[in-house]
Every structure is written in structure tokens, then in C-alpha cells.
């Protein structure tokens, strides 16, 4: 009698195990869609014209791409090709590697990492070499910083290179040196920003090439995205995600701006990668590496790091 019940219990448990991931993804998708639609709906209602005109004029440039991705994602959620079209032994090896899950290394993974790193660095250098309209058409990489924030981060990095946390203000005319994002009060002259970006930039400022710190952050981000893709869906998705990150115009442009975005993004993506790897393997040391990545992001942009880490913190609290 007990033997006859075992298959039924096993089948029911198997179905429940298969449904849980879909349920989790569906809840996350619905919450994200409601959040985005709320923002988009406000813009659509206030936009003039008919339905089509309001939809085009009232879009929010920050959330509209997310809306399209969410809609497209649910339409394609059930579509998965069983295998890649292959021909010959080499094609079969490529197809097998493409669908190999994380945890199975090999030469292909190392080649993928090197390829993504080279493409990311090449994209950054290419943007730096582009001429800018103006007298003499100088290259973008040869221009001085264009944002007040960049000067503040450079000032912070140079302060750290000098072995100091702050600088003394001018004793007689401190108001002559007032500027945005720089503290100049009560004899203290220092950047107002959190110390993460200045610390990240300091070695490269000492080297005389500050922008290469952001190039490195872009490379680390692209490699971490490759790793995240492998952890979630295997080698093929990881390589595709890493290459798309490496050639993204925004990544290439911001790697040439001395802002907080790139060091923060590097820390956040490294955190996600090692967290996912810790989930898969159960190795506590990977959790420590994830914490180091999140700490870097926190020291650069605390609220951004909090937003990235919150879902993972909720998972840890539930698991604990």
C-alpha cells in the first residue's frame, strides 16, 4: 500500500517544485509591471491629444523601456528553442557549450571572460577617441571634466593620494574657493561625496590616468554580468549578456566620465554574481566576496546599494 502511494506523492512534489519558480517570477513580474504602469499612466493622463498621441508624448524616458521589456518578457516566457541549429562536430560542441550551466568550467569560459573584457575596454577607448564638435575638434578623452561632480571626485582622490582626509581652507579668503559638491566651512576644505569613488580613483590619479579606473570598473561590470548570466541560464546567456553590456553606449560613455556610476555598478554587479554563486554552491566565502562588492557600492552610492541589496536581504531573512 505504501509503495503504491509513493509515486503519487513524488509526482505531486515534482509538480510543486516546478511551479514554485514560475510563481515567484510571476509575482516579481506583476509587482514590477504595476510600479512601471503607475508612472506611465500619470504621464499618459496629463499628455494632450488622443490615445496614440498621449501614449507617445506622455512616456517616461526612464520607465518606458522597462515597460516594453516586461511586456515582451511575458510574451516570450514560454518560448524556448530546444536546441541550436548546428552542423558538424564543431557545431555540436558549440551547442553543448552554449547550454552548459554554471559550475562546469573550461577553456570556453576563460575565453568568454577575456573576450568580454577586451570588447568593454575597446568600447571605452573608442568613445574616448571620438572627436567633439568645437574649435579644433578635440577628442573626448582629451577634454577636461564636464561636470562639477567630476572635479569633486578628482579633488577627493587627490586628497586621499596625499594621505589626508580633508584639506585646510584658505585662512584669509575661503569664500573665493566656494564650489559645488565641495565642503568649504570652518577651515575644512573637502569633497562632500562619500569616500568610495575617491578611494577607487586614487591609484589611477597617482598614476596620472584617472579615467582608467573607470575603464576597469566597466570591464569588471561586464565580466560580472557575464557571470550573472551563467548562474541564471548557462554559458550562452552569460556570454550574450556580457557582450551586450560591453558594447552598451551608456557604459562606454560613462566610463569616460569621472562620476560615481561606474564604481557603484561594478560593486553592485560583483555582489549579485557572488551572491548567486553562493546560493548555488553554499560556500560561505562567496558570501563574503558578495559583501565586499556591496560594500564598494555602498561607499559610493549608499541608497543605490540599499536598493540593490534589499531583495537579497529579504531572501536571506526568509532563509534564515
KANOR-V193694 format. One record per pair of residues at least 6 apart in sequence whose ideal C-beta (glycine too) atoms are under 7 Angstrom apart, sorted by the first residue. I is the first residue (numbers start at 1). J is the second residue. Records with the same first field share a line. If there is no record, write none. Layout:
BEGIN
I->J ; J
END
This chain:
BEGIN
29->70 ; 74
32->70
33->70
36->63 ; 66 ; 67 ; 70
39->60 ; 63
40->59 ; 60 ; 63 ; 64 ; 67
43->58 ; 59 ; 60
44->54 ; 55 ; 58
46->58
47->54 ; 57 ; 58
48->57
49->57
83->95
84->95 ; 98
86->92 ; 94 ; 95
97->108 ; 235
98->235 ; 236
99->234 ; 236
100->234 ; 235
101->234
102->230 ; 231 ; 280
103->280
108->235
109->235
112->226 ; 239 ; 242
113->223 ; 226
116->222 ; 223 ; 226 ; 242 ; 243 ; 246
117->219 ; 222 ; 223
119->243 ; 246 ; 247
120->218 ; 219 ; 222 ; 246
121->215 ; 219
123->246 ; 247 ; 252
124->215 ; 218 ; 252 ; 255 ; 256
126->252
127->140 ; 252 ; 253 ; 256
128->139 ; 140 ; 141 ; 256
129->139 ; 141
130->139 ; 140
131->137 ; 138 ; 139
132->138 ; 140 ; 143
140->256
141->211 ; 256
145->151 ; 154 ; 258
147->257 ; 259
148->179 ; 180 ; 181
149->181 ; 259
150->257 ; 258 ; 259
152->181 ; 182 ; 191 ; 192 ; 193
153->191 ; 193 ; 197 ; 198 ; 201 ; 258
154->205 ; 210 ; 258
155->182 ; 191
156->191 ; 193 ; 198
157->198 ; 201 ; 202 ; 205 ; 210
158->205
159->166 ; 167 ; 190
160->198 ; 199 ; 202
161->202 ; 205 ; 206
166->188 ; 189 ; 190
167->189 ; 190
168->187 ; 189
169->184 ; 187 ; 188 ; 189
170->176 ; 177
174->184
177->184 ; 189
178->184
181->191 ; 192 ; 193
182->191 ; 192
183->190 ; 192
191->198
194->299 ; 300 ; 302
195->299
196->263 ; 296 ; 299 ; 300
197->260 ; 263 ; 300
200->213 ; 263
201->210 ; 213 ; 258
204->210 ; 212 ; 213
210->258
211->256 ; 258
214->255 ; 258 ; 262
215->255
217->262 ; 263 ; 265 ; 266
218->251 ; 255 ; 262
220->266 ; 270
221->245 ; 265 ; 266 ; 269
222->242 ; 245 ; 246
223->242
224->269 ; 270 ; 273
225->241 ; 242 ; 245 ; 269
226->238 ; 239 ; 241 ; 242
227->238 ; 273
228->241 ; 269 ; 272 ; 273 ; 276
229->237 ; 238 ; 240 ; 241 ; 242
230->238
231->273 ; 276 ; 277 ; 280
245->251
254->261 ; 262
255->262
260->300 ; 301
263->296 ; 300
264->297 ; 300 ; 301 ; 304
266->296
267->293 ; 294 ; 296 ; 297 ; 300
268->293 ; 297 ; 305 ; 308
270->293
271->290 ; 293 ; 294 ; 297 ; 308
274->286 ; 289 ; 290 ; 293
275->290 ; 312
277->286
278->286 ; 287 ; 290
294->305 ; 309
297->304 ; 305 ; 308
298->305
END
